[in-house]
Amino acid sequence: MPKGQSLRLTAAAAAELGRQAAVAGTPGLVHLELVEGGCEQWTIRVRPGHLAGQPMARADGITLYAPAGQQELLHGLTLDYRGDLSGGGFLVRASEGVVSCACGAAFSRGRGGRQATQ
């Protein structure tokens, strides 16, 4: 994993990631990738298992992997989870220079933000 976590996980996100990984039969392993498009430039996609990439965050027995080329885009962000009776979803908590959309699952880096190399 890169020195210093490039992406932080809240306790709620780590618990939901752990639940999803266990249900999928890949305890402790989760993959996150950024997909272009949506209400902002990047939308997060989370899937159980280690599909490829580098470890980007560890918390509460979960290792979250992401493509190496997306490390800079994820730097400084926090992944959270909110759930209620009608469902739930992962949310990106913005840091300086980051704009999140109303749904919380998509973001853009502002001017001077980091750019992806894919």
N, C-alpha and C positions, 0 to 999 in steps of 0.2 A: 504494500500500500504506500502511496506517496507520503512523504514526510508531512505530518500534520494532516488531519482529515480535510479533504477538499470539499466534502459534503457532510453535513451533520444530520443525524436522525433524532427526532423527538422520541420519547418513550412510547407514545401512541403509535407512531409510524413503525418503530421496531416491533411492537407487539403484533400489529397487523401483518407486517412482513413475515414474522415468525409463524403466524397462523396460516398464511397462504402457502408458505414453503412446506410446512408440515402436511397440509392437506394434499399438496402436489407430490409428496414423497421425496422432497429434496430439503430436509431440515437444515436450516441455517444458511441456505444459499438462495440469493435473489439477484435478478438482473434488472438494471434500469437503463433505458436508452432514451435519447431525445430524438423526436421525430419533427421534421420541419412542418410548419403549418398549424392551423388552429386559430384561436383568437389572439395569439401572440406568435412570435417567430418560432419558439420551441415548445413542444408538448411532451410531457413525460409519459413513458410507457413502462410499467413495472410488470415483470413476469417471474414466477418461481424458477429456481435453478440457476446454474452458472453456465450461461450460453457462450460467453466470450468476454474478453476485456480484462481490466485490472480491478482489484478491490478498491473501492472509493470510500467506503465507510464501514465501520464495525460498531455494533451496539447490541447488548443483551443477547449474545449468541447468534447474531445475524451478520453475515458478510454481504454487502451490497456491491455487486460488480457493475461496471459500465465500460463502454468502449473507450480505449485509451485516447482517441482523438476528441472525446467530449469532456475530458478532465477539466480543461480550462473553463468551459461553460458552466460546469457544476461547482466550481470553486466558490466557496463562501455562501452557498445556498443551504437552506435547511428543508428537509423533507418531513412533512407532518402528515397526520391522518385524522380526518374528522368523520365520525359516523353518527347516524341517528336512525330512527325507526324507518325512514324511507330509503336508507342505503348509506353509502359512505364513499370516500375517495381520498386519494393522496393529494396533498397541496404543497406547492412550493412557497416557502416563506422568503420574501425578497430580502436582498442585502443591498448595499449601496450600489447604485448604477444598474439596478435590475427593476424592471416593471413587470408586475404580475397582472394577469387578466382577472376578471371578476370570478371566474370558475376556480381559479387558484391552481389549475393543473398545467398552465402554460405561462411562459415568461419570455421576455426579450431583454437583452443586455443593452443598456443605453450607450450613448456616445462615450467612447473611451473604454467601453466594456471589452471583455475578452472575446475572441473569435475562435471558432472551432476549426480544427484541421482534420479533415476526414479522409 
